[in-house]
Amino acid sequence: VGCLRLFDHPEATHEHILGYHQVAVLDRMEQCSDTLLIIHDTTDFDFSNHRTLAGQLGSIGNGGGRGYLAHHSIAVHPETRAI
């Protein structure tokens, strides 16, 4: 319940929630003088059966599904495999 109240707060934006993490990740990447691999993956989250979310979702798949695409990236040092 507390989490739902947090996300319902007007200041709980995507930018505020992830902003500090993004800055920390970019700082760590800038400190590395070696080449880094940025590995990407996109996942479909299908919420077609969740009617209460219908107005908040986009078209996915062949157009018949409703949900969103999540695009994830991870930075990996190719020699040490450090993330």
C-alpha angles and dihedrals in degrees: 000000000000091000091053090051090051093051091046091057113106092231093053094094127156088251094052095046097048100026098091092045092050092051092049092049093048090048091053091048092050090052091060112088093189129082115278127201115226105205118197136198133175121207129190114226106202116204096160092133094052101090094178089066096048095110093050099051135081133216116280137179114005090349096270096092130075123215140081141277119243115202113198129189131189128189115222130183102228096215103040095027088224113159 
